[in-house]
Amino acid sequence: MDLRDTSSEAAFRAEARTWIEANLPGELRGLRGGEPHFEKLGREWSRKLSEAGYAGLTWPKAFGGAGAPYSHQAILFEEMARVEAPQHIGVIGLGMAGPTIMAHGTEGQKTRYLSQILSAEEIWCQGFSEPGAGSDLASVRASAEVRDGHFVVNGQKVWSSFAHIADFCILLARSDPSSEKHAGLSYLIVDMRAPGVEVRPLRQITGESEFNEIFFSDVRVPRENLLGEVGGGWAVAMTTLLHERGTLGFALTAALEVALGKLCALARERAAGDPLIRDRVAREWIELQALKHTNLRALTGLMESGIPGPEGSAAKLRWSESNQRLTKLALEILGRDAVLAGGSGVDGYWQYQQLRSRGNTIEAGTSEILRNIIAERVLGLPRGR
Ligand SMILES: Cc1cc2nc3c(=O)[nH]c(=O)nc-3n(C[C@H](O)[C@H](O)[C@H](O)COP(=O)(O)OP(=O)(O)OC[C@H]3O[C@@H](n4cnc5c(N)ncnc54)[C@H](O)[C@@H]3O)c2cc1C
């Protein structure tokens, strides 16, 4: 098996690399989601990406995408991560809402929403999790009562990334109050500026606020904002979740490679003679190589079927645990300087990375849930429940 880029992939990589280097403003390198200028700079950067044809690379041409193979998307993620360029600000629109609208939306919905997602004119958030429904998503309690020609939404969502800057939310709510679990759910597109929608940012362990609580009080949602059938929301939500981990592994792995490069530099500077540290750094390098190959295996399946397979769960699991180990090791190497950050001769990079990495084993599926998926769908073991 030849794991190198094909000639067309190599040409695409060179073109993307040149474009990113010429167009990425220095102030955007390493820009974090919780930083004050994130929205303004992120929107500008995303518009540029879009105008250059780099947004929605794998979206069909009929919907304004480039119709490119998934390998190009993976290459673009790698090239962006290599120089610490922020992702398109509309990651939820591009990666989740858009593909779901393409699969289940009416012609009117496709025309209304897809081009605005690509151009970053409209930003989306995902309103799935609730205080009592995370891993067990089918326990959703937010209600969407059907009332002559529209829905009335009440309830609370939590951990909604980008909700504080979002224009629309993909919402999973219970339209049949007597239903249980997967039945009786409906999938709605909710205008975040509609009366009765309140967003409260949550402060994270990093001190930044990237995600939010959303409260819905008698929010009127027009019938044409229903995706799929009334009561058929679970199947629509599965399309969204299937795409959540799609080619994401490449972006995450490339970012891990950048972090590993920084870890090596730190280890050389501060712990060059320590064989135990060398051993642990080497372990992370080996893990990274395995991760890259897992991603390629997942990509092969994706390119053959067009549908992300369960291998994405393995990549997400290994990446998240590797990132936590790696950032923890960096703090150990920093020693007592690890408690310092900003204005103290220590730039705070590793302190931030370690704190942010805590959420990696929770977001987009907890490690326990991913292990269940791998056990059942990759290894074919009996179902746990
Ligand atoms: C940074 C970040 C961003 C997020 N962004 C969004 C977003 O934009 N939109 C959104 O809707 N949600 C978002 N989430 C929420 C995320 O999807 C949930 O936190 C996640 O699904 C876990 O749900 P929970 O927090 O309710 O934990 P729970 O499901 O209550 O889990 C608690 C613990 O029990 C374990 N557990 C649960 N069920 C099982 C089982 N069957 N077998 C074994 N162990 C189990 C879990 O692994 C975990 O350790 C985000 C979360 C984070 C951290």
PDBQT file of the ligand as one rigid body, heavy atoms in Angstrom, charges set to zero:
ROOT
HETATM    1  C1  LIG A 401     -15.833  21.288  24.800  1.00  0.00    +0.000 C 
HETATM    2  C2  LIG A 401     -17.208  20.703  24.640  1.00  0.00    +0.000 A 
HETATM    3  C3  LIG A 401     -18.018  21.147  23.601  1.00  0.00    +0.000 A 
HETATM    4  C4  LIG A 401     -19.309  20.623  23.443  1.00  0.00    +0.000 A 
HETATM    5  N1  LIG A 401     -20.098  21.121  22.432  1.00  0.00    +0.000 NA
HETATM    6  C5  LIG A 401     -21.388  20.685  22.328  1.00  0.00    +0.000 A 
HETATM    7  C6  LIG A 401     -22.269  21.260  21.363  1.00  0.00    +0.000 A 
HETATM    8  O1  LIG A 401     -21.889  22.169  20.600  1.00  0.00    +0.000 OA
HETATM    9  N2  LIG A 401     -23.551  20.834  21.307  1.00  0.00    +0.000 N 
HETATM   10  C7  LIG A 401     -24.011  19.844  22.127  1.00  0.00    +0.000 A 
HETATM   11  O2  LIG A 401     -25.186  19.474  21.997  1.00  0.00    +0.000 OA
HETATM   12  N3  LIG A 401     -23.211  19.271  23.068  1.00  0.00    +0.000 NA
HETATM   13  C8  LIG A 401     -21.910  19.686  23.183  1.00  0.00    +0.000 A 
HETATM   14  N4  LIG A 401     -21.083  19.144  24.151  1.00  0.00    +0.000 N 
HETATM   15  C9  LIG A 401     -21.656  18.153  25.066  1.00  0.00    +0.000 C 
HETATM   16  C10 LIG A 401     -21.129  16.743  24.900  1.00  0.00    +0.000 C 
HETATM   17  O3  LIG A 401     -21.656  16.157  23.735  1.00  0.00    +0.000 OA
HETATM   18  C11 LIG A 401     -21.524  15.972  26.177  1.00  0.00    +0.000 C 
HETATM   19  O4  LIG A 401     -20.836  16.572  27.252  1.00  0.00    +0.000 OA
HETATM   20  C12 LIG A 401     -21.172  14.510  26.081  1.00  0.00    +0.000 C 
HETATM   21  O5  LIG A 401     -21.985  13.873  25.142  1.00  0.00    +0.000 OA
HETATM   22  C13 LIG A 401     -21.317  13.797  27.443  1.00  0.00    +0.000 C 
HETATM   23  O6  LIG A 401     -22.560  14.026  27.996  1.00  0.00    +0.000 OA
HETATM   24  P1  LIG A 401     -22.707  14.521  29.510  1.00  0.00    +0.000 P 
HETATM   25  O7  LIG A 401     -21.802  15.698  29.696  1.00  0.00    +0.000 OA
HETATM   26  O8  LIG A 401     -24.158  14.711  29.769  1.00  0.00    +0.000 OA
HETATM   27  O9  LIG A 401     -22.154  13.352  30.395  1.00  0.00    +0.000 OA
HETATM   28  P2  LIG A 401     -22.918  11.990  30.753  1.00  0.00    +0.000 P 
HETATM   29  O10 LIG A 401     -23.518  11.416  29.542  1.00  0.00    +0.000 OA
HETATM   30  O11 LIG A 401     -23.809  12.254  31.919  1.00  0.00    +0.000 OA
HETATM   31  O12 LIG A 401     -21.729  11.067  31.200  1.00  0.00    +0.000 OA
HETATM   32  C14 LIG A 401     -21.132  11.134  32.526  1.00  0.00    +0.000 C 
HETATM   33  C15 LIG A 401     -20.101  10.027  32.610  1.00  0.00    +0.000 C 
HETATM   34  O13 LIG A 401     -20.749   8.728  32.501  1.00  0.00    +0.000 OA
HETATM   35  C16 LIG A 401     -20.177   7.971  31.450  1.00  0.00    +0.000 C 
HETATM   36  N5  LIG A 401     -21.208   7.197  30.753  1.00  0.00    +0.000 N 
HETATM   37  C17 LIG A 401     -22.427   7.620  30.335  1.00  0.00    +0.000 A 
HETATM   38  N6  LIG A 401     -23.093   6.635  29.701  1.00  0.00    +0.000 NA
HETATM   39  C18 LIG A 401     -22.291   5.540  29.720  1.00  0.00    +0.000 A 
HETATM   40  C19 LIG A 401     -22.403   4.212  29.196  1.00  0.00    +0.000 A 
HETATM   41  N7  LIG A 401     -23.497   3.807  28.538  1.00  0.00    +0.000 N 
HETATM   42  N8  LIG A 401     -21.361   3.365  29.382  1.00  0.00    +0.000 NA
HETATM   43  C20 LIG A 401     -20.231   3.773  30.045  1.00  0.00    +0.000 A 
HETATM   44  N9  LIG A 401     -20.077   5.015  30.558  1.00  0.00    +0.000 NA
HETATM   45  C21 LIG A 401     -21.082   5.892  30.383  1.00  0.00    +0.000 A 
HETATM   46  C22 LIG A 401     -19.574   9.011  30.502  1.00  0.00    +0.000 C 
HETATM   47  O14 LIG A 401     -18.555   8.467  29.700  1.00  0.00    +0.000 OA
HETATM   48  C23 LIG A 401     -19.058  10.061  31.481  1.00  0.00    +0.000 C 
HETATM   49  O15 LIG A 401     -17.820   9.696  31.984  1.00  0.00    +0.000 OA
HETATM   50  C24 LIG A 401     -19.791  19.627  24.334  1.00  0.00    +0.000 A 
HETATM   51  C25 LIG A 401     -18.962  19.171  25.366  1.00  0.00    +0.000 A 
HETATM   52  C26 LIG A 401     -17.689  19.695  25.541  1.00  0.00    +0.000 A 
HETATM   53  C27 LIG A 401     -16.834  19.194  26.679  1.00  0.00    +0.000 C 
ENDROOT
TORSDOF 0
